[in-house]
């Protein structure tokens, strides 16, 4: 069995499902299978779509000096 490239511990949310589409004016999802749902819901036809996930931005420290960049 091949190893999955995705984290198995990710929580299942309709927000990241192949069947769901986010509404522009609201915080809800339109599901092809179940209609309008909350973005935190999930069902047994859930299928993860990695392209819908937005990574968390990492804040870099801003207290660097010029000496930090010299070799």
N, C-alpha and C positions, 0 to 999 in steps of 0.2 A: 504494500500500500504506500503510495506517495505521500510525502509530508506536505501539509497544507501551508501555503505561504502567508496565511492570515492568522492573527491571534485568536485562539479559540475562546479566550476569556472575555472577548468583547460582548457587551450586552446587546441583545437583539432589540432593535427599535425600527418601527416603520419608516423612520427618517432615512435609514440606510438600506432599505429593501429595494429590490429590482422592480417590484410591482407598485411601489408608491411614488407619488409626485407631490412635491411641496406646493401648497397654495401660496400665491404671491401676497395676498392681503391678510392672511391669518397664520396662526402657528399650527395648522392642521395639515394632514396628509390625505390625498385622494388615492385610495388603493383600488387597483383593478379587480381585486377579488372581493373586498368588503366595503367599498364606498369610503365615506369620510371618516377618518380616525384621528386620534391624537398621535403626535409624533413619537411618544414613548411607548405606544402599544406595539404588540407583535402577535402573529398568529402562526399556525403550523405550516403555512405556505410561504413563510419568510425565506428569502434568499438574499444573502449579503451582496451588495454592490460596492466595491472599494472606491469607485470614482465619485460616489456621493458623500464620502467622509471628508471633512475639512480638518486638517491637522491643527493641533493647538500650537499657537505661536510661542516661541521660546524667547523670553526677554534676556538679552545679553547685558552684562554689566557695562556700565558706561563710565567707570572710573579708571580707564586705561591711561597710561602716560606714554610719552614718546619713547622712553627706554624699553617698554614692553615689545616694541616692534623692531628693535635693533638686533642684529646678529652678533 
